[in-house]
């Protein structure tokens, strides 16, 4: 508990929090020079804060040579920072919702007729439709695809998925809010994520062939380390690697 409180307290410092948010928003590990330049900090200040975040377990560190030069004279490997695989949370008084979620997931998976699994997927889809419908109403009476795509990205961001758009226009999710549960109940969790994603697009205006956000996007399961299992890809396109923070543009 004490370590978790101390780690979270580090983010109360504004510059440190901005560095943390920048690093965790990037799909690739970030060096000190890049972080300092992006946020307008001095390199030494950026290094100090990044190392404090790493020491607290909020960031992971790796070393790699940047650029194409190798061998003698290539210089020392750069120190790079990326999102930590460690989860940090504090609950006062102590609560353990993850334990309950694991028991419920196990109960669903033990259903021999899979009726509980179907009910879970249906509920996830319904919740997604509700969120998508609310976003469509918020977008105005006659929203275009760009506005609806922005609405989708806003939903994903607010729900903790950290959406990012790749070069082909697909939306990849850099975080799974249910990561701990998906580690032991992947099929159930990913299936509900996909059902929810389909519901969101339905609520926003239907799938491909319609006039809403779904006219250009289709959710599919594409598990990859470091990302949520669901990808919103352009219809007919396969999402390549390399993502950048998402925006509302189409």
C-alpha positions in Angstrom: 0.0 0.0 0.0 2.8 2.5 1.0 4.7 1.9 -2.3 1.6 2.4 -4.3 0.6 5.6 -2.5 4.2 7.0 -3.0 4.2 6.1 -6.7 0.9 7.8 -7.3 2.0 10.8 -5.2 4.9 11.4 -7.7 2.3 12.3 -10.4 1.2 15.3 -8.3 4.2 17.2 -9.7 2.9 18.9 -12.9 6.1 18.4 -15.1 6.5 14.8 -14.0 2.9 14.1 -14.7 3.2 15.6 -18.2 6.3 13.4 -18.9 4.4 10.3 -17.7 1.4 11.1 -19.9 3.7 11.7 -22.9 5.6 8.5 -22.5 2.5 6.3 -21.9 0.8 7.9 -25.0 3.6 6.8 -27.3 3.5 3.4 -29.0 7.3 3.1 -28.9 9.8 3.6 -26.0 10.8 7.3 -25.6 14.3 8.7 -25.0 15.2 11.6 -22.8 15.9 13.9 -25.7 12.6 13.2 -27.4 10.6 13.7 -24.2 12.5 16.9 -23.3 12.0 18.4 -26.8 8.3 17.4 -27.1 7.5 19.1 -23.8 9.9 22.0 -23.9 12.0 20.8 -20.8 15.7 20.8 -20.3 17.2 17.4 -20.9 18.6 17.1 -17.3 15.2 18.0 -15.8 13.4 15.4 -18.1 16.0 12.8 -17.2 15.5 13.5 -13.5 11.8 13.1 -13.6 11.8 10.1 -15.9 14.2 8.3 -13.6 12.0 9.1 -10.6 9.0 7.6 -12.4 11.1 4.5 -13.4 12.4 4.0 -9.8 8.8 4.0 -8.5 7.7 1.4 -11.1 5.5 3.7 -13.1 7.8 3.4 -16.2 10.0 0.5 -17.5 13.5 1.1 -18.9 15.3 -0.4 -21.8 18.6 0.4 -23.6 19.0 0.5 -27.3 21.1 2.2 -29.9 19.2 4.7 -31.9 19.8 5.2 -35.6 21.4 2.8 -38.1 25.0 3.2 -37.1 26.5 0.1 -35.4 29.9 -1.1 -34.2 32.9 1.0 -32.9 32.0 4.7 -32.7 28.3 4.1 -32.7 28.1 5.5 -29.2 26.4 4.1 -26.0 22.9 2.7 -26.2 20.2 5.3 -25.3 18.1 4.9 -22.2 14.5 4.6 -23.2 11.3 4.7 -21.2 7.9 3.0 -21.8 4.7 2.2 -20.0 5.3 -0.1 -17.0 3.8 -3.5 -17.1 3.1 -3.0 -13.4 -0.4 -1.9 -12.3 -0.6 0.7 -9.5 -3.8 1.3 -7.6 -4.9 2.5 -4.2 -8.2 1.9 -2.5 -9.1 3.3 0.9 -10.5 1.3 2.6 -9.1 -1.7 0.9 -11.3 -3.2 -1.9 -10.8 -6.2 -4.2 -13.1 -5.9 -7.2 -10.7 -7.9 -9.3 -11.2 -11.0 -7.2 -15.0 -10.8 -7.6 -14.5 -10.2 -11.4 -12.4 -13.4 -11.6 -15.0 -15.4 -9.8 -17.8 -14.2 -12.0 -15.7 -14.8 -15.1 -14.9 -18.4 -14.0 -18.6 -19.0 -13.3 -19.5 -17.8 -16.8 -16.9 -20.0 -18.4 -18.1 -23.1 -16.4 -21.6 -22.8 -17.9 -21.9 -26.0 -20.1 -24.5 -24.5 -22.4 -22.6 -21.2 -22.9 -25.8 -19.3 -22.1 -24.1 -17.1 -19.6 -21.3 -16.3 -22.1 -24.0 -15.2 -24.6 -25.7 -13.1 -22.0 -22.4 -11.4 -21.2 -21.8 -10.6 -24.8 -25.3 -9.3 -25.3 -25.0 -7.0 -22.2 -21.6 -5.7 -23.5 -23.1 -5.0 -26.9 -26.1 -3.2 -25.4 -23.8 -1.0 -23.2 -21.8 -0.2 -26.3 -24.9 0.8 -28.2 -25.9 3.1 -25.4 -22.6 4.8 -25.3 -22.5 5.1 -29.1 -26.0 6.5 -29.2 -25.2 9.1 -26.6 -22.2 10.2 -28.6 -24.3 10.4 -31.8 -26.8 12.7 -30.0 -24.0 14.8 -28.7 -22.6 15.2 -32.2 -25.7 17.1 -33.4 -28.7 16.4 -35.7 -26.7 15.5 -38.9 -23.1 14.5 -37.9 -20.7 13.6 -40.6 -18.2 10.7 -40.5 -15.5 13.0 -39.2 -17.6 14.0 -36.2 -18.7 10.5 -35.5 -15.2 9.2 -35.7 -14.2 11.9 -33.2 -17.1 10.7 -31.0 -15.8 7.1 -31.1 -12.3 8.2 -30.2 -13.8 10.2 -27.3 -15.7 7.2 -26.0 -12.6 5.0 -26.2 -10.5 7.6 -24.4 -13.0 8.1 -21.6 -13.2 4.4 -21.1 -9.5 4.0 -20.7 -8.6 2.3 -24.0 -6.1 5.0 -25.1 -6.9 5.0 -28.8 -4.2 5.6 -31.4 -4.6 6.0 -35.2 -2.1 4.2 -37.5 -0.9 5.1 -40.9 -3.8 3.3 -42.6 -6.5 5.0 -40.5 -7.2 2.1 -38.2 -7.7 2.8 -34.5 -5.7 0.6 -32.2 -6.2 0.6 -28.4 -3.0 1.0 -26.4 -4.5 -0.1 -23.2 -7.0 -2.7 -22.0 -8.9 -1.5 -18.9 -9.5 -5.2 -18.1 -5.9 -6.3 -18.6 -5.6 -8.2 -15.3 -8.7 -10.2 -16.0 -7.8 -10.9 -19.6 -4.6 -12.5 -18.5 -6.6 -15.5 -17.0 -9.9 -15.2 -18.9 -8.8 -14.0 -22.4 -11.5 -15.5 -24.5 -14.3 -14.2 -22.3 -12.8 -10.7 -21.9 -11.9 -10.3 -25.6 -15.2 -11.5 -26.7 -17.0 -9.0 -24.5 -14.6 -6.2 -25.7 -15.5 -7.1 -29.3 -19.2 -7.2 -28.6 -19.0 -3.8 -26.9 -17.0 -2.3 -29.8 -19.6 -3.6 -32.3 -22.4 -2.0 -30.1 -20.6 1.3 -30.0 -20.4 1.5 -33.8 -24.1 0.5 -34.1 -25.0 3.2 -31.7 -23.0 5.8 -33.6 -24.7 5.0 -36.9 -24.4 1.4 -38.1 -21.6 -0.6 -39.6 -20.0 -0.5 -43.1 -22.3 0.7 -45.8 -24.1 3.2 -43.6 -23.5 6.9 -43.1 -22.0 6.9 -39.5 -18.6 6.2 -38.1 -19.0 2.5 -39.0 -19.1 3.3 -42.7 -15.3 3.2 -42.6 -14.5 1.1 -39.6 -15.0 -2.5 -38.6 -13.9 -3.9 -35.2 -12.1 -7.2 -35.1 -10.0 -9.3 -32.8 -6.3 -8.8 -33.4 -4.4 -9.6 -30.1 -0.9 -8.1 -29.9 1.4 -7.6 -26.9 1.0 -4.1 -25.5 -2.5 -3.5 -27.0 -6.1 -4.3 -26.4 -7.3 -7.3 -28.4 -9.7 -5.2 -30.5 -8.7 -3.1 -33.5 -11.1 -0.7 -35.3 -9.7 -1.1 -38.8 -10.7 0.6 -42.1 -13.1 -1.7 -43.9 -11.1 -3.9 -46.3 -7.7 -2.9 -44.8 -5.4 -4.8 -42.5 -4.0 -2.6 -39.7 -0.2 -2.3 -39.9 2.1 -1.7 -37.0 3.1 1.8 -35.9 0.4 3.9 -34.2 0.3 7.6 -33.3 -2.0 9.2 -30.8 -5.6 9.3 -32.2 -7.3 12.5 -33.3 -10.8 13.1 -34.6 -9.8 13.4 -38.2 -10.8 10.8 -40.7 
